[in-house]
Structures are given as structure tokens and as C-alpha cells.
Amino acid sequence: MKKIVLGCIADDFTGATDLANNLVRAGMRVVQAMGVPTQSLDAEADAVVVALKSRTVPAEDAVQQSLAALRWLQAQGAQQIYFKYCSTFDSTAQGNIGPVTEALMDALADQPGADFSIATPAFPDNGRTVFKGHLFVGDVLLNESGMQNHPLTPMTDANLVRVLQSQCSRKVGLIDYKVVAQGAAAIQMRIDQLRAEGVSLAVVDAVSNDDLYRLGPALKGLPLVTAGSGVAIGLPANFGIAPSNTASALPSAAGFQAVVSGSCSLATNRQVATFVQAGRPALAIDPLKLDAADGGAATVAQALSWAKDLLSQGPVLIYSSAIPDAVKAVQARLGVQAAGDLVEHTLAAIARGLVGLGVRQLVVAGGETSGACVQALAISQMKIGPQIDPGVPWCHAQSDAAPDGGLHLTLKSGNFGTDDFFIKSFDCLK
């Protein structure tokens, strides 16, 4: 296998495909690995994204998983490491963005330049911008965007310098929009100035894609980059790689179509509503009615029975998405972790059952739900294909549940996609 040039570590599965999507659009051949591989990849790639489920686990577990991914990527020849987190910068109060970043910096300490890294979740194509260190979602601050109600990782502060500093022992600074607007040379000068001031991590402002393209050349040779997926658009050029349609080529699509959604984000709730209002078949899974004793098995059987005769007529939607108050009610009855695990397990079993019924084009919405579904389908690698919406590509993967050539799969972050995403996504494969 050709040595890869960029090695990426993502803290959830949808975030991994989000990052891979931007790299493919910029011309890189990308393979996404589900968890840390146990052997070398069997396909050539310019970049590999190792997808972890480390966003909401205890910080020490996230660190150990990320370090294992780093060691594997280094063994594949990665010249630069990219730690990818969500464009809403969310994690637990203890991390895990800060602890993982510092652990990676420590592990790379013998490389020149590893004493400094940047942090920015900016992704203007999806309405995520950073201005004076504050994260905006569309036109509102992060803590006013609905993320303050996230059931697992509520975000109540939009000041990223303050958020990151609370998670780090290293000093955190800022590279503001005035510097970024002046281009790579000015950004590098600001990095040198921050280093002299004892700063090891800097949040970077970005309010447009032009800002990200200006940032890209300034990061050339930096051992570690930490960011959302937006920064990825400016990195492939550092390795002499230009955009190419061949990078996103996938096998032809066939089989039935389905959507499984576990996200409770405002965007996904709108996508569910749009699908339902269009008269498409949709089944709501009520988390309060799940039987913890049977692991949701009765609900799984009912859902698959409902879907069986509808699949031949077009895409179906099975969802547990709900408003924040409903989510809190489930958490109050079962506990936060137990409620999340039960819903994820149920939806993952439904996803595998749908594939068993002949679904070969599957959309999964929600980071935790995507991770559970991928694991239930025993998917270890995915080839990244064409974009549906910013940050959301179609992929192709092999699975023992689809022994006749694998399946096409989309892992959608809860906050991403237009309101008609569940309807239009399948048109992209025609």
C-alpha cells in the first residue's frame, strides 16, 4: 500500500465521514476505518480517517483510543495528524477535546513544531463560523442554537478560548479574523508570536471558506492539526493534491432504500417532519415504550414487520428523534446513559434487520446512532464517495449482512443537511 500523507482521528462516526467528505472533494482518495484497524489497509489512499466513538466516553478512555489510532496512523506513514471534533465543539465538561489534543501533542513531542497546534470547528458551508473566538451556528451564538439542550453534551458557552482553556493545562490563545484575512504569512507570524508568549494552542477565527483556504498553507508541516471538518478543504494542496472526480467514484447502487434516525437535533427534527409531510412512510419509535428487559427486541420486530411490505414502494423512515422535553423524560426514567444505550441498540438492530430485508441504500442520522449501526453491521472500512450536502457524503462498505456486494451508506451528523435531506439523498445515487 502507498504510504498515506494525512492521518485523521475523528471522535465520532458521522464526524469522520464529514471530514472524509471534504478531503475527497479536495482530491484525496480516502478510506474511513471504523475503530483502530488491526492490520494495514487493503486499498491505496492518500488519507485515512479512523472513526472512534470517543466524544462522550470518559476522558481517559478517549485519550487511550486516540493514542492507539495515532500509533496505527504513524505506522502507515502519516506525515500530519488531524484530530477532528464536531463543528459545535461539543464534548463533556471534562473534555474530551482538550485532553485528547494534549495527549496527542505529548505523543508527537519529538517532532519539530509539535509544541503548537490550532483549534477551530469553523465550517462556513454548514453555518459554523468563529469570530473573535466565539462560535456561531448560523446567526446565533452556540449557546443559543439549541446545543444548550443537547442530551449528552450541552454547550452553554460560545467562547471557545474559554471552553478549551478549561480543558487544558497548556495556555490557549487566539488567532483572530484580522490576522487570518492577511493570509498564511501573517498567520505564521502570529503563531510565532503566540509561541513566544507561552501559548501552545490557538483558536482560529474563520467566517468564510476563503479564511480556511488562507489558513491551509500556514499549517503545512505542523505535526498536529485539531479542527472540525472545515480546515480539511485547505490541506490537500499542501501535499500537491488537486480536486478530481475520480476520488469520489463508488460502485453502482441497487436494492431498497431506508432511513434510520436517532438524532434529536433541530435540523434532524425538521428533516423528519419534511419526510412525513411529503406523505412518505415513517414509523416513530417511542423511547418510553422500549422494554429494557428484552433490549428493545419487541420494538425491533414490530418495526421490521411494518417496513417489510413498504420497502418495494420507496424509502421508509424509522426514527426516535424527539423534542428535548421527551428526551429528558426518558433519561429521568432510565438514566442518561442507559436511555441512550437502549435507543441506540434498538435502532442499530433495526438497521441490520433492514439490510437483511434487502436495503442496500441506508441513511443513518445522528452520531451515536451511526456508531451503533456501523458496529451492528460489522463494517470495518468505508470508501468515501460523492457529497449529498456539505459534510455528508455517500459511502460504500462491505458487511456480512449484505454479502452480495455490500451497501451504500450515509452517516449524517444530526445538525447537518437541508430539510429535504431524507428525500433527496437517494436521488444522488441515480
C-alpha positions as CSV (number, residue, x, y, z in Angstrom):
1,M,0.0,0.0,0.0
2,K,1.1,3.5,-0.8
3,K,2.1,5.5,2.3
4,I,-0.7,7.8,3.4
5,V,0.2,11.5,3.8
6,L,-2.6,12.5,6.2
7,G,-3.8,10.5,9.2
8,C,-7.0,11.6,10.8
9,I,-8.6,10.7,14.1
10,A,-12.4,11.5,14.5
11,D,-14.3,11.4,17.8
12,D,-17.5,10.0,16.2
13,F,-18.6,8.2,13.1
14,T,-20.6,10.9,11.4
15,G,-17.8,13.4,12.1
16,A,-15.4,11.1,10.4
17,T,-17.4,10.9,7.2
18,D,-17.9,14.7,7.4
19,L,-14.1,15.1,7.4
20,A,-13.5,12.4,4.7
21,N,-16.1,14.1,2.5
22,N,-14.2,17.4,2.5
23,L,-10.9,15.6,1.8
24,V,-12.4,13.7,-1.1
25,R,-13.8,16.9,-2.6
26,A,-10.4,18.4,-2.5
27,G,-9.0,15.4,-4.4
28,M,-7.8,13.0,-1.8
29,R,-8.6,9.3,-2.0
30,V,-9.9,8.5,1.4
31,V,-10.7,5.4,3.4
32,Q,-12.6,5.5,6.7
33,A,-11.8,2.9,9.2
34,M,-14.3,2.1,12.0
35,G,-12.2,1.9,15.1
36,V,-8.4,1.3,15.1
37,P,-7.6,-1.2,12.4
38,T,-5.7,-4.3,13.4
39,Q,-3.7,-4.5,10.1
40,S,-2.7,-2.4,7.2
41,L,-5.4,-1.2,4.8
42,D,-6.0,-3.3,1.7
43,A,-6.6,-0.2,-0.6
44,E,-4.5,2.7,-1.7
45,A,-5.4,6.0,-0.1
46,D,-3.9,9.5,0.4
47,A,-5.7,9.8,3.7
48,V,-7.2,7.5,6.3
49,V,-9.8,8.7,8.8
50,V,-10.0,6.5,11.9
51,A,-13.5,6.8,13.3
52,L,-13.8,6.4,17.1
53,K,-16.8,6.7,19.4
54,S,-14.8,8.8,21.9
55,R,-16.8,12.1,22.2
56,T,-18.8,11.2,25.3
57,V,-16.7,8.4,26.9
58,P,-14.6,9.2,30.0
59,A,-11.7,11.4,29.0
60,E,-9.1,8.8,29.9
61,D,-10.7,6.3,27.6
62,A,-10.9,8.9,24.8
63,V,-7.2,9.6,25.2
64,Q,-6.2,5.9,25.1
65,Q,-8.3,5.3,22.0
66,S,-6.9,8.3,20.2
67,L,-3.3,7.4,21.1
68,A,-3.9,3.9,19.7
69,A,-5.2,5.5,16.5
70,L,-2.2,7.7,16.3
71,R,0.2,4.8,16.6
72,W,-1.5,2.9,13.8
73,L,-1.6,6.0,11.5
74,Q,2.1,6.6,12.2
75,A,2.8,3.1,11.2
76,Q,1.1,3.8,7.8
77,G,3.5,6.7,7.2
78,A,1.2,9.6,8.0
79,Q,3.1,12.9,7.7
80,Q,0.5,15.0,9.5
81,I,-2.2,14.1,12.1
82,Y,-5.6,15.7,12.1
83,F,-7.8,15.4,15.2
84,K,-11.4,16.0,14.2
85,Y,-14.2,17.0,16.5
86,C,-17.7,18.3,16.0
87,S,-18.4,21.7,14.4
88,T,-20.3,22.6,17.5
89,F,-17.2,21.9,19.6
90,D,-19.2,19.7,22.0
91,S,-17.9,17.2,24.4
92,T,-18.3,16.6,28.1
93,A,-17.4,19.1,30.8
94,Q,-14.1,17.3,31.3
95,G,-13.2,17.2,27.6
96,N,-12.6,15.3,25.6
97,I,-11.3,17.8,23.1
98,G,-8.7,19.3,25.4
99,P,-7.4,16.1,27.0
100,V,-7.1,14.3,23.6
101,T,-5.3,17.3,22.0
102,E,-2.8,17.5,24.8
103,A,-2.2,13.7,24.8
104,L,-1.5,13.8,21.0
105,M,0.8,16.8,21.4
106,D,2.7,14.9,24.1
107,A,3.0,11.8,21.9
108,L,4.3,13.9,19.0
109,A,6.7,15.9,21.2
110,D,9.8,14.6,19.4
111,Q,8.7,16.1,16.1
112,P,9.7,19.7,15.2
113,G,6.8,22.1,15.7
114,A,4.7,19.8,17.8
115,D,4.8,22.3,20.7
116,F,1.9,24.2,19.0
117,S,-1.4,23.4,17.4
118,I,-4.5,25.2,16.3
119,A,-8.2,24.6,17.1
120,T,-11.2,25.7,15.1
121,P,-14.5,24.0,14.4
122,A,-15.4,26.5,11.7
123,F,-17.3,25.1,8.7
124,P,-19.0,28.0,6.9
125,D,-20.7,25.8,4.4
126,N,-22.8,24.5,7.3
127,G,-23.2,27.8,9.0
128,R,-20.4,27.2,11.6
129,T,-18.2,30.3,11.9
130,V,-15.8,31.6,14.5
131,F,-15.5,35.3,15.2
132,K,-13.3,36.8,17.9
133,G,-13.1,33.3,19.4
134,H,-16.8,32.8,19.6
135,L,-18.6,30.0,17.8
136,F,-21.7,30.9,15.8
137,V,-24.3,28.4,14.5
138,G,-25.9,30.3,11.7
139,D,-26.7,33.8,13.0
140,V,-26.8,32.9,16.7
141,L,-24.2,32.0,19.3
142,L,-23.5,28.4,20.0
143,N,-25.3,28.5,23.4
144,E,-28.4,29.9,21.8
145,S,-28.5,27.5,18.9
146,G,-30.3,24.5,20.6
147,M,-27.0,22.9,21.5
148,Q,-27.6,24.2,25.1
149,N,-30.2,21.4,25.2
150,H,-28.1,18.6,23.8
151,P,-28.9,15.5,25.9
152,L,-25.3,14.3,26.2
153,T,-23.1,17.3,25.6
154,P,-24.9,20.5,26.3
155,M,-23.0,23.6,25.3
156,T,-23.7,26.8,27.3
157,D,-20.6,28.9,26.4
158,A,-19.7,30.1,22.9
159,N,-16.3,31.4,23.9
160,L,-14.0,28.7,22.5
161,V,-10.9,30.1,24.1
162,R,-12.6,29.8,27.5
163,V,-14.1,26.4,26.8
164,L,-10.8,24.9,25.6
165,Q,-8.7,26.5,28.3
166,S,-11.0,24.9,30.9
167,Q,-10.0,21.5,29.5
168,C,-6.2,22.1,29.0
169,S,-3.1,22.6,31.1
170,R,-1.4,24.4,28.2
171,K,-2.1,28.0,27.6
172,V,-4.7,28.8,24.9
173,G,-4.7,31.9,22.7
174,L,-6.5,33.3,19.7
175,I,-5.6,34.0,16.0
176,D,-8.3,36.5,15.1
177,Y,-10.0,37.3,11.9
178,K,-7.8,40.4,11.2
179,V,-4.7,38.2,11.1
180,V,-6.4,35.4,9.1
181,A,-7.6,37.9,6.5
182,Q,-4.0,38.8,5.8
183,G,-3.1,35.3,4.7
184,A,-0.6,32.5,5.5
185,A,2.4,34.6,6.2
186,A,0.5,36.7,8.8
187,I,-0.9,33.6,10.4
188,Q,2.6,32.1,10.7
189,M,3.9,35.3,12.3
190,R,1.0,35.2,14.8
191,I,1.8,31.6,15.6
192,D,5.5,32.6,16.3
193,Q,4.3,35.5,18.5
194,L,2.0,33.2,20.5
195,R,4.8,30.6,20.9
196,A,7.0,33.4,22.4
197,E,4.1,34.2,24.8
198,G,4.0,30.7,26.0
199,V,0.8,29.8,24.1
200,S,0.6,26.2,22.8
201,L,-2.9,26.1,21.4
202,A,-4.8,28.8,19.5
203,V,-8.4,29.1,18.5
204,V,-8.6,30.4,14.9
205,D,-11.3,32.7,13.6
206,A,-12.9,31.8,10.2
207,V,-16.0,33.3,8.8
208,S,-15.7,32.1,5.2
209,N,-14.2,29.3,3.1
210,D,-11.6,31.9,2.0
211,D,-10.4,32.1,5.6
212,L,-9.9,28.3,5.6
213,Y,-8.0,28.4,2.3
214,R,-5.8,31.1,3.7
215,L,-5.2,29.0,6.9
216,G,-4.3,25.8,5.0
217,P,-0.8,26.8,3.8
218,A,0.1,28.2,7.2
219,L,-0.5,24.6,8.6
220,K,1.9,22.9,6.3
221,G,4.4,20.9,8.2
222,L,2.6,21.3,11.5
223,P,2.6,17.7,13.1
224,L,-0.9,18.1,14.6
225,V,-4.0,20.0,13.4
226,T,-7.2,20.0,15.5
227,A,-10.4,21.2,14.0
228,G,-13.8,20.4,12.7
229,S,-14.0,19.3,9.1
230,G,-13.8,22.7,7.5
231,V,-10.0,23.1,7.7
232,A,-9.7,20.0,5.6
233,I,-10.5,21.9,2.4
234,G,-7.2,23.7,2.6
235,L,-4.9,20.9,3.4
236,P,-4.6,18.6,0.4
237,A,-2.9,21.3,-1.7
238,N,0.0,21.2,0.9
239,F,0.7,17.6,-0.4
240,G,0.4,18.6,-4.1
241,I,-3.1,17.1,-4.5
242,A,-5.8,18.8,-6.6
243,P,-9.6,18.2,-6.8
244,S,-10.6,15.2,-9.0
245,N,-13.9,13.5,-9.7
246,T,-12.2,10.1,-9.6
247,A,-11.6,10.4,-5.9
248,S,-15.3,10.0,-5.1
249,A,-16.2,7.2,-7.5
250,L,-18.3,4.4,-5.9
251,P,-19.9,1.2,-7.3
252,S,-23.5,1.5,-8.8
253,A,-26.3,1.5,-6.3
254,A,-29.1,-1.1,-6.1
255,G,-31.6,-2.5,-3.5
256,F,-34.2,-1.0,-1.2
257,Q,-33.8,2.4,0.5
258,A,-34.3,3.3,4.2
259,V,-33.5,6.0,6.8
260,V,-32.8,5.3,10.4
261,S,-32.7,8.4,12.6
262,G,-31.8,8.7,16.3
263,S,-30.7,12.4,16.4
264,C,-32.7,14.8,18.4
265,S,-31.2,17.9,16.8
266,L,-33.3,20.7,15.4
267,A,-32.1,20.0,11.9
268,T,-33.0,16.3,12.0
269,N,-36.4,17.0,13.5
270,R,-37.1,19.3,10.6
271,Q,-35.9,16.5,8.2
272,V,-38.2,14.0,9.8
273,A,-41.1,16.5,9.6
274,T,-40.4,17.2,5.9
275,F,-40.4,13.4,5.1
276,V,-43.6,12.8,7.0
277,Q,-45.4,15.9,5.5
278,A,-44.4,14.6,2.0
279,G,-46.6,11.5,2.7
280,R,-43.6,9.1,2.9
281,P,-43.9,6.1,5.1
282,A,-42.5,6.8,8.6
283,L,-42.5,5.0,11.9
284,A,-41.8,6.7,15.2
285,I,-40.1,4.7,17.9
286,D,-41.2,5.9,21.3
287,P,-38.2,5.5,23.7
288,L,-40.6,5.5,26.7
289,K,-42.2,2.3,25.4
290,L,-38.9,0.4,24.9
291,D,-38.6,-2.6,27.1
292,A,-35.2,-2.6,28.7
293,A,-35.8,-6.2,29.8
294,D,-35.7,-7.5,26.2
295,G,-33.3,-4.9,24.9
296,G,-35.9,-3.4,22.6
297,A,-36.4,-6.7,20.7
298,A,-40.1,-6.4,20.5
299,T,-39.9,-3.0,19.1
300,V,-37.3,-4.2,16.5
301,A,-39.6,-7.0,15.4
302,Q,-42.6,-4.6,15.1
303,A,-40.6,-2.1,13.1
304,L,-39.3,-4.6,10.6
305,S,-42.7,-6.1,10.1
306,W,-44.0,-2.6,9.4
307,A,-41.2,-1.9,6.9
308,K,-41.3,-5.3,5.1
309,D,-44.2,-4.6,2.7
310,L,-43.4,-0.9,2.2
311,L,-39.7,-1.1,1.0
312,S,-40.6,-2.0,-2.5
313,Q,-42.5,1.3,-2.8
314,G,-39.6,3.6,-2.0
315,P,-37.6,4.8,1.0
316,V,-39.0,4.3,4.5
317,L,-38.1,6.2,7.7
318,I,-37.8,4.7,11.2
319,Y,-36.9,7.3,13.8
320,S,-36.7,8.0,17.5
321,S,-35.9,11.7,17.1
322,A,-37.8,13.8,19.7
323,I,-38.0,17.2,21.2
324,P,-35.8,17.9,24.3
325,D,-38.6,17.5,26.8
326,A,-39.3,14.0,25.6
327,V,-35.6,13.1,25.7
328,K,-35.4,14.3,29.3
329,A,-38.4,12.2,30.3
330,V,-36.7,9.1,29.0
331,Q,-33.5,10.0,30.8
332,A,-35.3,10.6,34.0
333,R,-36.9,7.1,33.9
334,L,-33.8,5.1,32.7
335,G,-30.9,7.3,33.4
336,V,-28.9,9.3,30.7
337,Q,-26.5,6.6,29.7
338,A,-29.0,3.7,29.9
339,A,-31.6,5.6,27.9
340,G,-29.1,6.4,25.2
341,D,-27.7,2.9,25.0
342,L,-31.2,1.3,24.8
343,V,-32.3,3.6,21.9
344,E,-29.0,3.1,20.0
345,H,-29.1,-0.6,20.4
346,T,-32.7,-0.8,19.2
347,L,-32.1,1.4,16.1
348,A,-28.9,-0.5,15.3
349,A,-30.8,-3.8,15.4
350,I,-33.5,-2.2,13.1
351,A,-30.8,-1.1,10.7
352,R,-29.3,-4.5,10.5
353,G,-32.7,-6.0,10.0
354,L,-33.5,-3.6,7.2
355,V,-30.3,-4.7,5.4
356,G,-31.4,-8.2,5.9
357,L,-34.7,-7.3,4.1
358,G,-32.7,-6.1,1.1
359,V,-31.9,-2.5,1.9
360,R,-28.7,-1.5,0.1
361,Q,-29.0,2.3,0.4
362,L,-29.1,3.3,4.0
363,V,-29.1,6.8,5.6
364,V,-28.4,7.0,9.3
365,A,-28.8,10.2,11.2
366,G,-27.1,11.0,14.5
367,G,-23.5,10.5,15.6
368,E,-24.2,8.0,18.4
369,T,-26.8,6.2,16.3
370,S,-24.4,6.0,13.3
371,G,-21.7,4.4,15.5
372,A,-24.1,1.8,16.8
373,C,-25.4,1.0,13.4
374,V,-22.0,0.6,11.9
375,Q,-21.0,-1.7,14.7
376,A,-24.2,-3.8,14.3
377,L,-23.5,-4.1,10.6
378,A,-19.9,-5.2,11.3
379,I,-18.5,-2.5,9.0
380,S,-14.7,-2.0,9.4
381,Q,-13.9,0.2,6.4
382,M,-15.8,2.6,4.0
383,K,-14.8,4.1,0.7
384,I,-15.9,7.8,0.7
385,G,-18.0,8.9,-2.3
386,P,-19.9,12.0,-3.6
387,Q,-21.4,14.7,-1.4
388,I,-25.1,15.0,-0.7
389,D,-25.0,18.1,1.4
390,P,-21.9,19.8,2.9
391,G,-20.3,17.4,5.3
392,V,-22.4,14.4,4.3
393,P,-21.2,12.0,1.6
394,W,-22.4,8.7,0.3
395,C,-20.1,5.8,1.2
396,H,-19.7,2.2,0.2
397,A,-18.9,-0.6,2.6
398,Q,-18.8,-4.4,2.9
399,S,-20.9,-6.1,5.6
400,D,-21.8,-9.6,6.4
401,A,-25.4,-8.5,6.4
402,A,-25.0,-7.6,2.7
403,P,-22.9,-10.4,1.3
404,D,-24.0,-9.7,-2.3
405,G,-21.7,-6.7,-2.9
406,G,-22.0,-4.5,0.2
407,L,-24.2,-1.5,0.6
408,H,-24.2,2.3,0.2
409,L,-24.3,4.1,3.5
410,T,-24.6,7.7,4.6
411,L,-23.8,8.7,8.2
412,K,-25.3,12.1,8.8
413,S,-24.5,14.4,11.7
414,G,-27.6,15.4,13.5
415,N,-27.1,19.1,12.8
416,F,-26.3,18.7,9.1
417,G,-28.4,18.7,5.9
418,T,-31.2,20.6,4.3
419,D,-34.8,20.0,5.4
420,D,-35.4,17.6,2.5
421,F,-32.3,15.6,3.1
422,F,-34.0,12.3,3.7
423,I,-35.9,12.6,0.4
424,K,-33.2,14.0,-1.9
425,S,-30.3,11.8,-0.7
426,F,-31.3,8.8,-2.7
427,D,-31.5,10.8,-5.9
428,C,-27.8,11.4,-5.6
429,L,-27.2,7.7,-6.4
430,K,-29.3,7.5,-9.5
